[in-house]
Amino acid sequence: MPYCRRCETKLDEDAHFCHKCGTPVATFAPPAAPATPPTQARPMRKEPLVIAAIALIAILIAAVIVTAVVFAPLYPVNFNQINQDSHPNINTMNLNLQASAAQVDIVTQNGTDKNILIITSAAGSRSIFGSTNLVNVSFTNETVNDVLTVNAKVIDTNGPFAGNLHVTCTVYVNPALNINLNVTTQAGKITLSAEKPATFQSINLQANTGSVEATLQNATIAGNLTLETQAGTVYFGMSQANVQGNQTVNLHSNAGSVTMDITQTQTLQGNLQVDAVTDLGTVNVGLQVDRGVGAKIISQTNLGSIHSNLHNFSGNKSPIQSDNYPAASNIEINDRTNLGSINIKANFLSSTGPNLSN
């Protein structure tokens, strides 16, 4: 029960004034609790142990994937496809062949009734990650009058980690025809072996990564020739050719050596110019001429040296020429390298002069 704070008279519970002295009755409210400041979000900390655990899990997952790829079961692959043309009364054949990753071997070989025969084979293995259709081969052949045009593609669809596959494309052409070759590959090797007399109106062999080789024996060259690779070696061999008119052989490698081996002791029906160029690599010249064939060699290297082994040639490193130059027919060689050496071995057989070495 409350009491007056002034006269201490006993008051009723609901009194607002003291009935004796009139003093207001004071009402006291409990003090309000202090406001609790808002709880701030605790910043997340990059705990070293958590980071290490995440990294370890990622490494373990990667290891499992690599192990699955490496030790995945391999299945043997044996692929073989034959395409051919046997149209009668063909005089000229144009071959356009593209390969993604393959070794392409072109051979002149007499056939009973075939103008061209292409055998594409693949051997190796594929993993569970590899496609079952690893090689796609397309082949079309069209004739207009006595001209046959063949378009072929050999595509290796084998992706990374899909196994180990080696694709070979062997092309047999009839040497009795006038032949135009246009063959390219992204990765692989291209070889042309013309051991039987054949007439080439044009040759274009190009590899993006890989070597390019052509060997012509007793062949008729009736047009320009190009052998080129971006990264790899180039080789050109010619023996006793019949050059009709003035023709050019272009040999080029961006990164790799360029080598030629030419033997010509029979008079040509024109002149042959050979341009051999490499940006990073050596140029090797092997030349042997005789009778009515003369030769001249002009060499240039920016960072390198020129080495010559000459017989019956005059000159000092560049230019050099055979003792009979100019002759009834001539072979002129221009070789150049930016970074590399030039090695020349040249021999003119008929003259009897001293050997020169530089």
VOTORRO-594265 format. One line per field, with one value per residue (C-alpha): residue number from 1; x negated, y negated, z. Coordinates in nm, 4 decimals. Layout:
i <- (NUM, ...)
xx <- (X, ...)
yy <- (Y, ...)
zz <- (Z, ...)
END
This chain:
i <- (1, 2, 3, 4, 5, 6, 7, 8, 9, 10, 11, 12, 13, 14, 15, 16, 17, 18, 19, 20, 21, 22, 23, 24, 25, 26, 27, 28, 29, 30, 31, 32, 33, 34, 35, 36, 37, 38, 39, 40, 41, 42, 43, 44, 45, 46, 47, 48, 49, 50, 51, 52, 53, 54, 55, 56, 57, 58, 59, 60, 61, 62, 63, 64, 65, 66, 67, 68, 69, 70, 71, 72, 73, 74, 75, 76, 77, 78, 79, 80, 81, 82, 83, 84, 85, 86, 87, 88, 89, 90, 91, 92, 93, 94, 95, 96, 97, 98, 99, 100, 101, 102, 103, 104, 105, 106, 107, 108, 109, 110, 111, 112, 113, 114, 115, 116, 117, 118, 119, 120, 121, 122, 123, 124, 125, 126, 127, 128, 129, 130, 131, 132, 133, 134, 135, 136, 137, 138, 139, 140, 141, 142, 143, 144, 145, 146, 147, 148, 149, 150, 151, 152, 153, 154, 155, 156, 157, 158, 159, 160, 161, 162, 163, 164, 165, 166, 167, 168, 169, 170, 171, 172, 173, 174, 175, 176, 177, 178, 179, 180, 181, 182, 183, 184, 185, 186, 187, 188, 189, 190, 191, 192, 193, 194, 195, 196, 197, 198, 199, 200, 201, 202, 203, 204, 205, 206, 207, 208, 209, 210, 211, 212, 213, 214, 215, 216, 217, 218, 219, 220, 221, 222, 223, 224, 225, 226, 227, 228, 229, 230, 231, 232, 233, 234, 235, 236, 237, 238, 239, 240, 241, 242, 243, 244, 245, 246, 247, 248, 249, 250, 251, 252, 253, 254, 255, 256, 257, 258, 259, 260, 261, 262, 263, 264, 265, 266, 267, 268, 269, 270, 271, 272, 273, 274, 275, 276, 277, 278, 279, 280, 281, 282, 283, 284, 285, 286, 287, 288, 289, 290, 291, 292, 293, 294, 295, 296, 297, 298, 299, 300, 301, 302, 303, 304, 305, 306, 307, 308, 309, 310, 311, 312, 313, 314, 315, 316, 317, 318, 319, 320, 321, 322, 323, 324, 325, 326, 327, 328, 329, 330, 331, 332, 333, 334, 335, 336, 337, 338, 339, 340, 341, 342, 343, 344, 345, 346, 347, 348, 349, 350, 351, 352, 353, 354, 355, 356, 357, 358)
xx <- (0.0000, -0.1416, -0.2174, -0.2404, -0.5911, -0.5363, -0.3237, -0.3547, 0.0215, 0.1470, 0.3054, 0.5427, 0.3989, 0.5637, 0.5100, 0.3611, 0.3394, 0.2838, 0.6244, 0.4537, 0.1999, 0.2909, -0.0523, -0.0426, -0.1232, -0.4433, -0.4333, -0.7646, -0.8144, -1.0909, -1.3891, -1.3934, -1.6470, -1.9354, -1.9016, -2.1026, -2.3197, -2.2457, -2.4564, -2.7053, -2.7656, -3.0859, -3.3200, -3.4025, -3.7568, -3.9412, -4.0515, -4.3803, -4.2623, -3.9434, -4.1379, -4.3887, -4.1069, -3.9401, -4.2719, -4.3389, -3.9950, -4.0533, -4.3900, -4.2387, -3.9607, -4.2134, -4.4270, -4.1280, -4.0442, -4.4034, -4.4294, -4.1052, -4.2348, -4.5774, -4.4562, -4.1362, -4.1020, -4.2315, -4.0607, -4.2531, -4.1684, -4.2068, -4.0629, -4.0948, -3.9157, -3.9854, -3.8754, -3.9587, -3.8732, -3.8810, -3.7222, -3.8479, -4.0159, -4.1551, -4.4483, -4.4872, -4.4223, -4.3827, -4.4194, -4.3137, -4.3751, -4.3451, -4.4431, -4.4137, -4.6740, -4.8141, -5.1137, -5.0442, -5.2559, -5.2119, -5.3553, -5.3543, -5.2670, -5.1339, -4.7813, -4.5860, -4.2683, -4.3025, -4.3726, -4.4104, -4.3927, -4.3769, -4.4192, -4.3512, -4.4403, -4.4564, -4.6157, -4.6520, -4.4136, -4.1359, -4.0239, -3.6736, -3.6912, -3.7547, -3.4935, -3.4187, -3.4252, -3.7880, -3.8594, -3.6328, -3.7245, -3.5449, -3.6100, -3.4580, -3.5643, -3.4348, -3.5316, -3.4989, -3.6035, -3.9408, -4.0154, -3.9586, -3.9290, -3.9531, -3.8720, -3.9547, -3.9608, -4.1029, -3.9939, -4.1238, -3.8520, -4.0585, -4.0561, -4.2962, -4.3177, -4.1295, -4.4091, -4.6988, -4.6223, -4.8437, -4.6730, -4.8370, -4.7062, -4.8791, -4.7976, -4.8852, -4.8631, -4.8918, -5.2183, -5.0737, -4.8556, -4.9372, -4.9353, -4.8455, -4.8966, -4.7606, -4.8145, -4.8036, -4.8149, -4.7858, -5.0123, -5.2067, -5.4398, -5.3966, -5.6144, -5.6103, -5.8013, -5.8048, -6.0373, -5.8613, -5.8574, -5.5644, -5.4565, -5.3811, -5.2027, -5.2058, -5.3014, -5.1938, -5.2782, -5.2270, -5.2376, -5.1601, -5.3614, -5.5733, -5.8147, -5.7638, -5.9650, -5.9610, -6.1863, -6.1533, -6.3429, -6.3175, -6.0123, -5.8832, -5.8374, -5.5916, -5.4927, -5.5968, -5.6640, -5.6131, -5.7237, -5.6520, -5.6203, -5.5726, -5.7638, -5.9658, -6.2088, -6.1858, -6.3651, -6.3685, -6.5455, -6.5615, -6.7499, -6.7603, -6.4431, -6.2908, -6.2093, -5.9763, -6.0080, -6.1242, -5.9959, -6.0412, -6.0819, -5.9940, -6.1319, -6.0427, -6.0464, -5.9777, -6.1545, -6.3615, -6.6182, -6.5832, -6.7772, -6.8044, -6.9867, -6.9896, -7.1660, -7.1230, -7.3594, -7.1017, -7.0193, -6.6911, -6.4273, -6.4264, -6.5701, -6.5024, -6.5108, -6.5199, -6.4403, -6.5359, -6.4477, -6.4367, -6.3861, -6.5349, -6.7549, -7.0195, -7.0133, -7.1910, -7.2635, -7.3785, -7.4239, -7.5836, -7.5620, -7.7271, -7.7231, -7.4896, -7.3644, -7.5164, -7.4558, -7.4725, -7.4235, -7.3548, -7.3615, -7.2654, -7.2620, -7.2015, -7.3395, -7.5417, -7.8173, -7.8555, -8.0540, -8.1372, -8.2874, -8.3224, -8.4507, -8.4885, -8.2934, -8.4295, -8.3530, -8.3913, -8.0952, -7.8430, -7.7807, -7.9404, -7.8901, -7.9958, -8.2763, -8.0302, -7.7771, -7.5745, -7.5014, -7.2271, -7.0096, -7.0733, -6.9822, -6.9900, -6.9677, -6.8887, -6.9264, -6.8704, -6.8496, -6.8001, -6.9543, -7.1631, -7.4378, -7.4443, -7.6266, -7.7029, -7.8452, -7.8531, -8.0211, -8.0510, -8.1745, -8.3069, -8.5743, -8.9053, -8.9847, -9.1189, -8.9017, -8.8046, -8.7081, -8.5991)
yy <- (0.0000, -0.3457, -0.6326, -1.0057, -1.1089, -1.4311, -1.3550, -0.9790, -0.9347, -0.5963, -0.6185, -0.4059, -0.1963, -0.4038, -0.7500, -1.0205, -1.2880, -1.2682, -1.3235, -1.4918, -1.7317, -1.7174, -1.6133, -1.4280, -1.0663, -0.9855, -0.6842, -0.5268, -0.3141, -0.0608, -0.1845, -0.0695, 0.1894, 0.0499, 0.1082, 0.3962, 0.2880, 0.4802, 0.7855, 0.7310, 1.0145, 1.1843, 1.1622, 1.4968, 1.5993, 1.7996, 2.0748, 2.2261, 2.5754, 2.5325, 2.4034, 2.6863, 2.9403, 2.8005, 2.8042, 3.1624, 3.2731, 3.1062, 3.2804, 3.6171, 3.5716, 3.4754, 3.7767, 4.0065, 3.8656, 3.8954, 4.2491, 4.3431, 4.2035, 4.3652, 4.7050, 4.7113, 5.0282, 5.0020, 5.1661, 5.2626, 5.0719, 5.2085, 4.9867, 5.0415, 4.8749, 4.8889, 4.6297, 4.6433, 4.5198, 4.7206, 4.4872, 4.5714, 4.3331, 4.0990, 3.8793, 3.6394, 3.6877, 3.4145, 3.5392, 3.3191, 3.4974, 3.3500, 3.5284, 3.4122, 3.6396, 3.9127, 4.0396, 4.0009, 4.2065, 4.1469, 4.4048, 4.4258, 4.7812, 4.9398, 5.0706, 5.2874, 5.0802, 4.8382, 4.4698, 4.4322, 4.6583, 4.5182, 4.7492, 4.5899, 4.7912, 4.7218, 4.9362, 4.8891, 4.8707, 4.6604, 4.6088, 4.5903, 4.2175, 4.2658, 4.2667, 4.5918, 4.4043, 4.2953, 4.2312, 4.0700, 4.1087, 3.9302, 3.9967, 3.8471, 3.8992, 3.7037, 3.7086, 3.4405, 3.5661, 3.7313, 3.5485, 3.7225, 3.5186, 3.7005, 3.5280, 3.7198, 3.6397, 3.8466, 3.7119, 3.8564, 3.7988, 3.9467, 3.6872, 3.6378, 3.9248, 4.1400, 4.3837, 4.4262, 4.4389, 4.4318, 4.3515, 4.4305, 4.3328, 4.5022, 4.3610, 4.5494, 4.3428, 4.4595, 4.3178, 4.3293, 4.0279, 3.6591, 3.6070, 3.3028, 3.3524, 3.1289, 3.3015, 3.1402, 3.2672, 3.0908, 3.3338, 3.6177, 3.6976, 3.6766, 3.8769, 3.8988, 4.1821, 4.1756, 4.4569, 4.5236, 4.2685, 4.0352, 3.6902, 3.4305, 3.1185, 2.9833, 3.0987, 2.9270, 3.1108, 2.9204, 3.0210, 2.8009, 3.0140, 3.2912, 3.3678, 3.3552, 3.5683, 3.6200, 3.8467, 3.8285, 4.0675, 4.0408, 3.8203, 3.5541, 3.2193, 3.0110, 2.7635, 2.6064, 2.8048, 2.6969, 2.8827, 2.6946, 2.7472, 2.5130, 2.7282, 3.0176, 3.1146, 3.0928, 3.3286, 3.3157, 3.5770, 3.5686, 3.7994, 3.7789, 3.5759, 3.4458, 3.0806, 2.9358, 2.5587, 2.3346, 2.4702, 2.3826, 2.6007, 2.4294, 2.5891, 2.4170, 2.4891, 2.2375, 2.4425, 2.7300, 2.8265, 2.8233, 3.0826, 3.1472, 3.4190, 3.3612, 3.5691, 3.4548, 3.5717, 3.5627, 3.2410, 3.0837, 2.9489, 2.6264, 2.4788, 2.5571, 2.3074, 2.4352, 2.2010, 2.3532, 2.1437, 2.2117, 1.9597, 2.1719, 2.4557, 2.5640, 2.5929, 2.8915, 2.8900, 3.2019, 3.1461, 3.3459, 3.2325, 3.3278, 3.2835, 3.0086, 2.9229, 2.6265, 2.5115, 2.1951, 2.1681, 1.8464, 1.8752, 1.6385, 1.6756, 1.4053, 1.5839, 1.8822, 1.9997, 2.1475, 2.4677, 2.5896, 2.9040, 2.8330, 3.0171, 2.8224, 2.5306, 2.1778, 1.9044, 1.8472, 1.9643, 1.7445, 1.7355, 2.0507, 2.2066, 2.5084, 2.4684, 2.4998, 2.2440, 2.1210, 2.4366, 2.5535, 2.6196, 2.5011, 2.5632, 2.2512, 2.2883, 2.0071, 2.1167, 1.9001, 1.9401, 1.6817, 1.8821, 2.1793, 2.2968, 2.3831, 2.6986, 2.7446, 3.0450, 2.9790, 3.1787, 3.1167, 3.4433, 3.3660, 3.1055, 3.2018, 2.9176, 2.9048, 2.9783, 2.6713, 2.6731, 2.3722)
zz <- (0.0000, -0.0851, 0.1584, 0.0962, 0.0365, 0.2292, 0.5341, 0.5224, 0.5348, 0.4272, 0.0820, -0.1198, -0.3980, -0.6684, -0.5023, -0.7152, -0.4380, -0.0657, 0.1014, 0.3903, 0.2402, -0.1293, -0.2487, -0.5811, -0.5611, -0.7603, -0.9919, -1.0703, -1.3914, -1.3955, -1.5906, -1.9515, -2.0364, -2.2404, -2.6140, -2.7375, -3.0320, -3.3530, -3.3998, -3.6827, -3.9317, -3.8528, -4.1499, -4.3059, -4.2686, -4.5305, -4.3083, -4.4377, -4.3554, -4.5623, -4.8626, -4.8336, -4.8180, -5.1310, -5.3189, -5.2097, -5.3298, -5.6692, -5.7032, -5.6171, -5.8736, -6.1432, -6.0538, -6.0857, -6.4300, -6.5555, -6.4211, -6.5944, -6.9234, -6.8984, -6.7895, -6.9905, -7.1945, -7.5523, -7.8446, -8.1599, -8.4773, -8.8296, -9.1001, -9.4727, -9.7633, -10.1374, -10.3917, -10.7605, -11.1065, -11.4291, -11.6828, -12.0324, -12.2771, -12.0117, -12.1135, -11.8176, -11.4464, -11.1833, -10.8269, -10.5339, -10.2045, -9.8550, -9.5345, -9.1762, -9.0163, -9.2364, -9.4262, -9.7968, -10.0380, -10.4116, -10.6481, -11.0265, -11.1183, -11.4323, -11.3937, -11.6315, -11.6284, -11.3385, -11.3689, -10.9943, -10.6897, -10.3346, -10.0378, -9.6999, -9.3929, -9.0209, -8.7540, -8.3823, -8.0919, -7.9470, -7.5898, -7.4533, -7.5166, -7.8891, -8.1596, -8.3352, -8.6660, -8.6516, -9.0218, -9.2767, -9.6437, -9.9251, -10.2936, -10.6089, -10.9693, -11.2646, -11.6297, -11.8938, -12.2353, -12.1703, -11.8406, -11.5077, -11.1868, -10.8549, -10.5245, -10.2077, -9.8354, -9.5528, -9.2133, -8.8870, -8.6248, -8.3421, -8.0617, -7.7699, -7.5203, -7.7681, -7.8395, -8.0803, -8.4503, -8.7587, -9.0880, -9.4224, -9.7624, -10.0567, -10.4003, -10.7177, -11.0368, -11.3945, -11.5380, -11.8888, -11.8025, -11.7893, -11.4139, -11.2040, -10.8307, -10.5549, -10.2189, -9.8735, -9.5171, -9.1835, -9.0012, -9.1543, -9.4398, -9.8164, -10.0535, -10.4317, -10.5916, -10.9715, -11.0638, -11.3920, -11.6758, -11.6168, -11.7320, -11.4658, -11.5760, -11.2215, -10.8726, -10.5511, -10.2267, -9.9012, -9.5350, -9.2405, -8.9995, -9.1475, -9.4266, -9.8035, -10.0470, -10.4225, -10.6280, -11.0065, -11.2338, -11.6107, -11.5631, -11.7967, -11.6270, -11.8243, -11.5527, -11.2249, -10.9068, -10.5438, -10.2318, -9.9099, -9.5359, -9.2437, -8.9943, -9.1344, -9.4071, -9.7849, -10.0236, -10.4030, -10.6133, -10.9930, -11.2262, -11.6074, -11.6412, -11.9592, -11.8948, -12.1537, -12.1790, -11.8946, -11.5627, -11.1945, -10.8863, -10.5559, -10.2389, -9.9116, -9.5403, -9.2657, -9.0000, -9.1328, -9.3912, -9.7696, -9.9678, -10.3403, -10.5314, -10.9068, -11.1708, -11.5287, -11.7988, -12.0783, -12.2587, -12.1539, -12.3882, -12.1931, -11.8740, -11.5094, -11.2241, -10.8666, -10.5758, -10.2403, -9.9359, -9.5626, -9.2853, -9.0067, -9.1302, -9.3766, -9.7536, -9.9074, -10.2797, -10.4613, -10.8373, -11.1172, -11.4799, -11.8054, -12.1844, -12.2984, -11.9494, -11.7701, -11.4150, -11.2083, -10.8319, -10.6405, -10.2599, -9.9814, -9.6034, -9.3447, -9.0386, -9.1522, -9.3819, -9.7296, -9.7799, -10.1312, -10.2778, -10.6515, -10.9558, -11.2799, -11.1379, -11.1206, -10.8714, -10.5021, -10.2947, -10.4783, -10.7629, -10.8992, -11.2415, -11.4409, -11.6913, -11.9809, -11.8516, -12.0318, -12.2296, -12.4633, -12.1585, -11.8056, -11.4454, -11.2305, -10.8529, -10.6110, -10.2495, -9.9441, -9.5679, -9.2965, -9.0151, -9.1214, -9.3492, -9.7187, -9.8284, -10.1990, -10.3781, -10.7518, -11.0272, -11.4009, -11.5472, -11.8944, -11.8185, -11.6693, -11.4367, -11.0824, -10.7842, -10.5854, -10.2210, -10.0154)
END
